[in-house]
Amino acid sequence: MAEKRKYKKRYCKYCEAKVDFMDYKDAGALRFSLSERYKIMPRRLTGNCKRHQDMISIVIKRARAAALVPYTVTRKQVVVAPFENLK
């Protein structure tokens, strides 16, 4: 039988900081929940709880609609530093 892998327990950093509200205008804080191609990172990678992951997805979608964060980057558009313009 294969041994079960031991992974480090991920925790929700937003629960730890007791965050109740997230602002879509703070694009710099959203970069921890976005991949290098500006996709929303899943819960299993970020360690967020369901409540805060839902809040993050709504905030990112609002920031995309307000043109603060791009929707996606294609493979043909090579971006050297994707989060440099998000401040």
C-alpha positions in Angstrom: 0.0 0.0 0.0 1.1 3.5 -0.7 1.9 5.8 2.2 -0.3 8.8 2.7 1.5 12.0 2.0 1.8 14.5 4.8 1.1 18.0 3.7 1.3 21.2 5.8 -2.1 22.3 7.0 -3.1 25.4 5.0 -4.9 28.1 6.9 -7.1 31.0 5.8 -5.0 34.2 6.2 -8.2 36.3 6.0 -9.8 34.5 9.0 -6.6 34.9 10.9 -6.6 38.7 10.2 -10.4 38.8 10.9 -11.3 40.4 7.6 -15.0 41.1 7.1 -14.8 43.3 4.0 -12.6 43.3 0.9 -12.4 46.2 -1.4 -12.1 45.7 -5.2 -10.1 48.9 -5.6 -7.1 47.4 -3.7 -5.7 45.5 -6.6 -2.3 45.0 -4.9 -4.0 42.8 -2.2 -5.7 40.7 -4.9 -2.4 39.5 -6.5 -2.0 36.8 -3.8 -5.2 35.2 -5.1 -4.3 35.5 -8.8 -2.0 33.3 -10.9 0.6 34.7 -13.2 -2.0 34.6 -16.0 -4.5 36.5 -13.8 -6.7 33.5 -13.1 -8.3 33.0 -9.7 -6.4 30.6 -7.6 -8.4 27.7 -6.1 -9.0 27.1 -2.4 -6.7 24.1 -2.3 -3.7 26.2 -3.3 -4.4 29.3 -1.4 -5.8 27.7 1.8 -8.7 30.1 2.0 -12.0 29.1 3.7 -15.1 28.9 1.6 -16.5 32.2 2.9 -13.4 34.2 2.1 -12.8 32.4 -1.3 -16.3 33.5 -2.4 -15.6 37.0 -1.3 -12.3 37.0 -3.2 -13.9 35.7 -6.4 -16.6 38.4 -6.3 -14.0 41.1 -5.6 -11.7 40.0 -8.4 -14.7 39.9 -10.8 -15.6 43.4 -9.8 -12.0 44.6 -10.3 -12.0 43.0 -13.8 -15.2 44.8 -14.7 -13.7 48.1 -13.5 -10.5 47.3 -15.6 -8.2 47.3 -12.6 -7.2 43.7 -13.2 -7.0 42.1 -16.7 -9.2 39.1 -17.5 -6.6 36.7 -18.7 -3.2 36.8 -20.5 -2.7 34.5 -23.5 0.4 32.5 -24.2 1.2 34.7 -27.1 1.4 37.8 -24.9 4.5 37.3 -22.8 4.4 39.3 -19.6 7.8 39.6 -17.9 6.5 40.9 -14.5 2.7 40.4 -14.4 2.1 42.1 -11.0 4.4 45.1 -11.6 1.5 47.3 -12.8 -0.8 46.3 -9.9 0.1 48.6 -7.0 
